Amino acid sequence: MERVVADAGSDKPVEKAGSPWKDAWQGPALIGGAIALVAAGAYAFVTRPKHDVTLDFRDVETLMDEKQYGKALETLGQRVLPVLNKGGLNKEQEQGFYLMRARALYLGQREAGVDRKENHENIVTEYARATKAGAELTWQDSVYLLRTHVSLNELDKAAAMLRKIPDAQREERIARTKDLIELSLPTKAGHPRALELLTQLTGDTALRNDDRLWALSRQAKLQVAQGYYEDAATRILRTLPRVLADASPDVKGEVLMTLARAYIGQGDFEGAKTQLANAIKAMGDSAEQLPEALVLSGQVSQQTDDLETAREKFTAVLEGFGRSVQRPAANLGLAEVESAILLRERAGEVPERSLEKYQTLVDGFADPEYKATFTKEVLAESILERAGEQAEIGSHRTSLRFAALARSLYEKGKVPADVLLLMAEGRRALAEELLRPEGGKQGELLSLDEVDPTTQREARELLLASAEDYRTYGDIVVKDDAEAYAESLWNAGDSYDRAGATEEAITAFRQFSGDFPADNRQPEAKFRLGQAYRSRGEAKLAEQVFRDLIVDSDGSGRSGPFSDSAYVPLAQTLLSDGDEANDEEARGLLEQVLSGRLGGASTQRYRDALREMGDMHYAKSAYEPAAEKYDEFVQRVERAIEQKSPGLDPDAMVLPTVRYRLADSLRQSTQVIDKQLATAMPDEDARKLRQLREQRLTRAAELYETVCQEFADMGGLTSLEEIMMRNAYFYRGDCAFDLGEFEAAIRHYDAARERYPKDPAALVAMTQVVSAYLERGDYEKAGVANLRAKQFYESLPESVWADANLPMSKRDWERWLAAQQRLTSVLASEGEKR
């Protein structure tokens, strides 16, 4: 079994019986027509004696008559070509050799259903050799060559061959002329050719009415394509009375459909509806062009907002014409209509039917053999319109589903800029929707740290994907649209920054700063670049950026509010760089902000300075000034929250942390008071100190209680927040103990131990319970509690005490040791009494 060349849609050869001619011309075997045959002829020449080729030509003719085109080519190559190469053919025989080979190639390829460019080129070559040798082409040869030029998309050469078809074969000439007109109409470049051919066709006075009406339709189509809608309509209306009565239903319907297109071009949709109804009626149910008329009718109904009728027309094509080339157009129309109906009736509901139809079309375009009356660019534009509609009503998730369909039409690296931009904007909008607090206005967004883990993960993925799309979009438009490039680079940096992708954010903002020095967003880009450097631990780079912003405010003034906003992060950078020598400068920066010189107490930077100053004092164990700053911060945030809602205040999420540190500062500041009370002083001073101590411990206990509840409600705590919540449980007991409220202290310690039964911090509660029972004089319970504490202590490895975050301070160890000594003394005394 021999193989034939695969069809045009595949590179794979397919098996086909009875086609031995394939090897004579497939692929490179016959580049230029004679290369392979020359070799074969040379072999034949040295192995066969000289003979008369007349019999060979007769054999070839017989094989051609029997449609054995492959064997005919073999005979020509093996038995005639060697003689030709030796100059042994007369002129007539040489002409016949080339003509026979051209015909065998043409007819053999058609017989096998093969369509290969190499074969078409070789056919043209063989005919050229024949004419060069002086051969006159028959009208059949002219048709073969014309069709071959068509296959090579050489339509002008094909049109020139029409003149070779004699009047005796006028029906063939008319058929080929119509073919070339149809092929010329779709492209603007082909319109002049189509017009010339139509002129030739209509110039035939013997043209049948059907053909004249066909030509009329094509002339009108050409005018419609060129925008001459009124001329097209007038031409048809003027001609129809002469030819309509004798026209076949198909041609009549087609002309009326063209007339409808002319009306559509003029915006006369009612007129178009009338002519389409006439066209559909004229065609009948079995007409080949009925699906096209139904699709066009549906599109007109779409334009006039008669969506139900449009749906009916498109559905009729899909249900009644399973193999029509109009099915994709019907699916496209139905996809658009289903979306429009849902938007009109139930906006916000996901248009699954529309998405399903678009998916069908996208899947179709993935097949190279897919036939549609529109391009994938038209499909992408339609899908993007649906995505835009969904975005306008705030259905960003649905908008993204549409945009993703448009993107899937293209290979990676070939996605159009408008698709990328829509994807980037859609993902960013959806991320913002997830991060917008309830009741929040446009632009009021939570950070990723302020949302639950599930929302955080989804929003981060969306922001990262959005940033990548913006970067890719920017790479496409960078040469042609500097403004769009700047916007895409900014949005990429912003999305990376909000997603916590520090490296990528630094790259984007640094590039933006370098490429667009005159942009109004330049100061913000530098500020966020500094923040990103600080986040990455690059203190020196961050310090330089913030210093430049502050200096700029004294020079050009372009930094504006970002110069003032740089004071606190510069202070934070200096305090965290490990160099204590510049801590005083940091304090000075914070004090400038707190002085009100940079905007007053109502600004965000003032709050930031309060918290940072509190943290600075807290880190240095200066608990009283720390408590003062934390307290003011908490009060300002709480007042702001009362005016709106927790989710709308940028500091709402840090409030539990600051409350914890305020409570801890108040609690630990009482140790200084205890030392003061241990010294001699006037009674009134001591009374005031005791009163202050009680107030601070009471407030600390209340704050710890609040913190425990807030952290418990938050969920998804960081490791630091987990430690704070744990310690708050234990410190509630400490506050009660230091207030002398031993019953409450025992209750709090027991609750803390039950919540953290295996945590080494539980030892704090156990030891403090011993001291509390002793203070109450309940020595028996104190002894039991002490035994339990010792057993738990002995069960822990020594390494656990290296954790600096444990709420077991030196003071607690001393208190337990004192309690044990007191307990031992009490038990010994009772033993002596017995």
Secondary structure by P-SEA (a helix, b strand, c coil): cccccccccccbbbbbccccccccccccccccccaaaaaaaaaaaaccccccaaaaaaaaaaaaaacaaaaaaaaaacccaaaaaaccccaaaaaaaaaaaaaaaaaaaaaaccccaaaaaaaaaaaaaaaaacccccaaaaaaaaaaaaaacaaaaaaaacccccccaaaaaaaaaaaaaaaaaacccaaaaaaaaaaaaaccccccaaaaaaaaaaaaaaaaaacaaaaaaaaaaaccccccccccaaaaaaaaaaaaaaaaaacaaaaaaaaaaaaaaaacccccaaaaaaaaaaaaaaaacaaaaaaaaaaaaaaccccccaaaaaaaaaaaaaaaaaaaccccccaaaaaaaaaaaaaaaccccccccccaaaaaaaaaaaaaaaaaacaaaaaaaaaaaaaaccccccccaaaaaaaaaaaaaaaaaaacccccccccccccccccaaaaaaaaaaaaaaaaaaaaaaaaaccccaaaaaaaaaaaaaaaaaacaaaaaaaaaaaaaaacccccaaaaaaaaaaaaaaaacaaaaaaaaaaaaaaaaacccccaaaaaaaaaaaaaaaaacccccaaaaaaaaaaaaaaccccccccaaaaaaaaaaaaaaaaacccaaaaaaaaaaaaaaaaaaaaccccccccccaaaaaaaaaaaaaaaaaaaaaaaaaccccaaaaaaaaaaaaaaaaaaaaaaaaaaaaaaaaccccaaaaaaaaaaaaaaaaaaaaacaaaaaaaaaaaaaaacccccaaaaaaaaaaaaaaaacaaaaaaaaaaaaaaaaaaccccccccccccccaaaaaaaaaaaaaaaaaaaaaaaac
